[in-house]
């Protein structure tokens, strides 16, 4: 087993821009939901005329779905995305350039700076903030919001290990999402939920994960949490891994005719 200092030094230097998790191969695993979000989105993109991806990260998942739609002979004429973090926005512009995408750098809780009702498909994978009125504003009448959201209690075992026992909020629950969608005038037409296994095989993977997925331990730095990381390193040495769970839910909403989202 590698020494703690070497692992933490490595964990401090791995780039965390974008949503490419390939570095974790062999070091951490996360079970995927059964519905296959990227494939499902690709099918919807195949029949869309204008598509907007919110909080796109580096555009990796949206690009994968667009490529899938194009391979099947379809795809929207207009492609747009939003992203709040400048390094990710730059990655997204490069990733989505083949589709002439309009990538807007805006805060997660802001309305996308496009004309009202411009998109018949709005998507998002793991949004940090779900701005339901803004989604309704962007959607054309009859348009669809298709997204995979992070659910309640995701990685709670890791949060508690690092920070001590924390209260579990229902802010990310399916019920709260359905309430928000309804208040914005959207109709929920499909919800699917899954609890999934998350496993880390070394402490460098934990450090990179917490640097990348910043809401798990909001004030995380390696130096601030070195004691907890050392304890987690010992746990992995004894048990072979550290195991947590994540929750994900797929949600699909429709905007009825006559709804303006405000």
Number of C-alpha atoms within 10 A of each C-alpha: 8 10 8 17 12 10 18 23 13 15 21 16 10 15 11 18 17 19 16 13 12 8 13 17 9 11 15 22 16 15 13 15 17 10 14 11 18 19 16 14 22 25 19 21 28 20 15 22 16 20 28 29 24 30 28 28 29 25 27 17 22 27 20 17 22 27 19 21 23 16 12 12 10 19 25 21 13 16 24 22 26 27 24 18 17 15 14 22 25 18 19 26 20 15 18 22 14 10 17 13 19 17 24 20 18 18 14 18 14 14 19 24 13 14 10 17 19 19 27 23 27 27 24 23 20 17 17 16 14 20 19 24 20 19 27 29 24 27 29 24 19 17 24 27 28 22 23 23 23 20 22 19 21 20 20 19 18 21 19 14 14 19 16 11 12 11 9 11 9 12 11 21 18 21 11 12 18 18 15 16 24 16 14 21 22 28 17 18 11 11 14 14 18 15 17 17 14 18 19 21 20 26 28 27 24 24 23 21 18 22 23 17 14 13 12 20 18 12 12 18 14 18 10 10 15 17 12 15 21 15 14 20 25 16 15 18 16 10 10 14 19 21 18 18 17 20 19 23 22 21 20 19 23 23 27 17 11 10 17 20 20 11
